[in-house]
Amino acid sequence: MSAQPLLLDFQPQPSRGGWIGAGVLVLGAVGAVFAGLQFHAQNLRREGLEMRLEALESAHNASIGANGAASIEGAGPVVNALGAPWSLLLQELESASHDEGSTVAVLAVEPDKEKGRIRIVAEARDLGKALAYIQRLQKSRALRFPMLDSHEVRTEDRDQPVRFQLSADWKVST
């Protein structure tokens, strides 16, 4: 028995891509050029928009003048009021209302942050509930020295609730 010779070919024959490979290469090159042109056009458009925006901002800033500066300075109290620690205060008011069986409805809260005072207008079913509410607020972490300022019985309402105002020092920690 004679053995057949074993042929080992360690170097494969180079294959050519043909027309399909050349077509894909050309399409890729065209796509890359098109994407580059689109990118350049979008950059020019963005730069133009930025220049228009800068021109509008400078024209707007020039038109503000002294009146605009005064209105910006006037916004300071509003910004301060919005920056007040409302969550603790409102939580305390709601908690006190729930402790009194939800018989007290808070109608208005008017803070004076500069003086550290707050005025609260509320309604209760009777004067006893209003006084119990104020007494409960004396244990509050957000208020100090809540005091009854005034009260009136609302006779035009068939339930005749008591509308009362109280004021307290507000423990504002900023």
Steps between C-alpha positions, in 0.01 A plus 500: 500500500643819399414820686371794311704811535362759743489850357504783755422848375582755772447801275147529371438646162395869519137545414380804319197695617355540161237745395292466815789598726587799282135610499475483878825697532371773267164520681679527836723779371200690358314457829798629700533806276126568526508470883799736515318758287188473717711541816667811356164650398352438847805659666458811284128516584570460874763777493254729321231429758744564785593836349131593464437396860791711625370799303150455643634463856712813471203694356277369780755587769536848356121548501469396866690806622424652837136385512605140455762527770239640738260216424776245551582654836128497584493126442727444800218471756315253278812287465553514877139398566532206264825396665339482846480159671133443418493123530556487878248778566228348281564158648458642851177681407357186343610284791335735750178493298499118495568489875185706551291260290535701179254759633730793417545625144795729425386773262811718465864504600678835477869497589714801582846350464680825583331521839493125545123505557213318340125568499257214454129531425292190572148382572381258768162361595504686830728717713607204715637319192681817393662539842596131506659543156705797620601306811612210278705744287685610815672158487605560139863485388437767233313759707569680826246682714185453290239745626137562412472847341128509426196283442145537374202273469386479137125542551422508127614136474241249624769305697619828657872418501754713682751677276811589693840655440812408684855622477824338605873525468615283213815302566658571162837330474672615181 
